[in-house]
Amino acid sequence: MIRSIWTALFLLFAGAAPSLAASEGFTVTTCGSMPNAYTAGGFNAFAVDINGNTCIIGTITTTPATPAAGTAGAGYPPGATPITASATGTTAGATATLAAAAGKFTYICGLSVAPGSATAPITINTTVTGPSTTFTESVGAPITAAGTTGVAFTRNFTPCVPGSAVNTAIAVAAGALGTGGVNQDVNAWGFQQ
């Protein structure tokens, strides 16, 4: 094997194209008549000749397709249904709710809140209810200045957090801004399974 590599490098630098022995186990693009083909889950059939060369049978896709939601590789576990929720608020606050589903758990994978603004500075609480543990975070809303909003924040949960029981909704509530409250946005995302 080492001798073959040195020979190939010598020929490459000498300007000649190296020829490699069939017994080195390379993937070939054309298939002859081969009696045995094998399949590995989710892949094209392949065959191996007596020299150890691998031959892919069928068309090889060079660019993988975008996986469908709820399949492995799509960001959610197989069989999951992605869900989102959003709400806007003014003086009374806003709540985005990931719906419950009969016979399924609801999971929250993340949230974002733009706290908005009010006539006077105010600190609001953002609370997530539905999981076994309630999450609370405080964020300040600045004085209104031509519709200026407080700094938005995003939280991702890895792994995603399930509701406390089957058929339980998960709510993300941002507190009331009070007088002059505007521009509050609450978003949540997750899945049901």
ChimeraX attribute file (.defattr): number of C-alpha atoms within 10 A of each C-alpha:
attribute: neighborCount
match mode: 1-to-1
recipient: residues
	/A:1	7
	/A:2	7
	/A:3	8
	/A:4	14
	/A:5	12
	/A:6	11
	/A:7	14
	/A:8	17
	/A:9	15
	/A:10	14
	/A:11	14
	/A:12	12
	/A:13	10
	/A:14	10
	/A:15	9
	/A:16	11
	/A:17	12
	/A:18	16
	/A:19	10
	/A:20	13
	/A:21	10
	/A:22	14
	/A:23	11
	/A:24	12
	/A:25	15
	/A:26	15
	/A:27	13
	/A:28	12
	/A:29	13
	/A:30	11
	/A:31	15
	/A:32	10
	/A:33	8
	/A:34	12
	/A:35	8
	/A:36	10
	/A:37	13
	/A:38	12
	/A:39	12
	/A:40	8
	/A:41	6
	/A:42	6
	/A:43	10
	/A:44	15
	/A:45	16
	/A:46	17
	/A:47	20
	/A:48	20
	/A:49	17
	/A:50	11
	/A:51	12
	/A:52	14
	/A:53	16
	/A:54	18
	/A:55	20
	/A:56	21
	/A:57	17
	/A:58	12
	/A:59	9
	/A:60	11
	/A:61	8
	/A:62	6
	/A:63	6
	/A:64	7
	/A:65	7
	/A:66	8
	/A:67	11
	/A:68	12
	/A:69	16
	/A:70	18
	/A:71	14
	/A:72	13
	/A:73	12
	/A:74	13
	/A:75	13
	/A:76	20
	/A:77	16
	/A:78	14
	/A:79	13
	/A:80	21
	/A:81	15
	/A:82	19
	/A:83	16
	/A:84	17
	/A:85	18
	/A:86	18
	/A:87	18
	/A:88	19
	/A:89	21
	/A:90	21
	/A:91	18
	/A:92	15
	/A:93	25
	/A:94	24
	/A:95	23
	/A:96	23
	/A:97	23
	/A:98	26
	/A:99	18
	/A:100	19
	/A:101	14
	/A:102	10
	/A:103	12
	/A:104	16
	/A:105	21
	/A:106	32
	/A:107	29
	/A:108	30
	/A:109	21
	/A:110	18
	/A:111	21
	/A:112	18
	/A:113	26
	/A:114	21
	/A:115	36
	/A:116	31
	/A:117	30
	/A:118	27
	/A:119	16
	/A:120	14
	/A:121	15
	/A:122	18
	/A:123	14
	/A:124	20
	/A:125	16
	/A:126	22
	/A:127	16
	/A:128	22
	/A:129	18
	/A:130	23
	/A:131	19
	/A:132	11
	/A:133	11
	/A:134	9
	/A:135	12
	/A:136	13
	/A:137	10
	/A:138	13
	/A:139	19
	/A:140	18
	/A:141	25
	/A:142	19
	/A:143	19
	/A:144	19
	/A:145	10
	/A:146	7
	/A:147	13
	/A:148	15
	/A:149	22
	/A:150	21
	/A:151	14
	/A:152	16
	/A:153	11
	/A:154	11
	/A:155	11
	/A:156	14
	/A:157	12
	/A:158	9
	/A:159	10
	/A:160	16
	/A:161	21
	/A:162	22
	/A:163	24
	/A:164	17
	/A:165	15
	/A:166	16
	/A:167	16
	/A:168	22
	/A:169	21
	/A:170	25
	/A:171	20
	/A:172	26
	/A:173	22
	/A:174	30
	/A:175	22
	/A:176	22
	/A:177	28
	/A:178	18
	/A:179	13
	/A:180	13
	/A:181	25
	/A:182	23
	/A:183	20
	/A:184	27
	/A:185	22
	/A:186	25
	/A:187	22
	/A:188	26
	/A:189	20
	/A:190	23
	/A:191	24
	/A:192	26
	/A:193	18
